[in-house]
Amino acid sequence: MNEFIRELWDFLRVRKKLWLAPLLVLMVAIGGLLILAQGSVIAPFIYTLF
């Protein structure tokens, strides 16, 4: 996993696409939040955001 992140960072830096980094971080954070809240009590509150 660490190698993948390093390669992705190198790709973004070389291709001058660093503006994509915050979008990728946000997408991973939202995905993780949805996965963690899938079976919990707070799920209805999170799903109302979307």
C-alpha positions as CSV (number, residue, x, y, z in Angstrom):
1,M,0.0,0.0,0.0
2,N,2.8,2.4,0.9
3,E,4.4,1.8,-2.6
4,F,1.1,2.6,-4.3
5,I,0.8,5.9,-2.4
6,R,4.4,6.8,-3.3
7,E,3.9,6.0,-6.9
8,L,0.7,8.0,-7.0
9,W,2.4,11.0,-5.4
10,D,5.3,10.8,-7.9
11,F,2.8,10.6,-10.8
12,L,0.9,13.7,-9.6
13,R,4.1,15.6,-9.0
14,V,5.7,14.8,-12.4
15,R,2.5,15.4,-14.4
16,K,1.8,18.6,-12.5
17,K,-1.5,17.3,-11.2
18,L,-1.1,18.2,-7.6
19,W,-4.5,19.8,-7.5
20,L,-6.0,16.3,-7.6
21,A,-4.5,15.3,-4.3
22,P,-7.1,17.0,-2.1
23,L,-9.9,15.5,-4.2
24,L,-8.4,12.0,-3.8
25,V,-8.0,12.5,0.0
26,L,-11.6,13.7,0.2
27,M,-12.9,10.7,-1.8
28,V,-11.0,8.3,0.4
29,A,-12.3,10.0,3.6
30,I,-15.9,9.9,2.5
31,G,-15.6,6.3,1.3
32,G,-14.1,5.3,4.7
33,L,-16.8,7.1,6.5
34,L,-19.5,5.3,4.6
35,I,-17.9,1.9,5.1
36,L,-17.5,2.5,8.9
37,A,-21.0,3.8,9.3
38,Q,-22.7,1.1,7.3
39,G,-24.0,-0.9,10.2
40,S,-23.9,1.7,13.0
41,V,-26.4,3.8,14.8
42,I,-25.2,7.0,13.1
43,A,-25.8,5.7,9.6
44,P,-29.1,7.6,9.1
45,F,-27.4,10.9,10.0
46,I,-24.5,10.3,7.6
47,Y,-26.8,9.3,4.8
48,T,-28.8,12.5,5.1
49,L,-25.6,14.4,4.1
50,F,-25.7,12.8,0.7
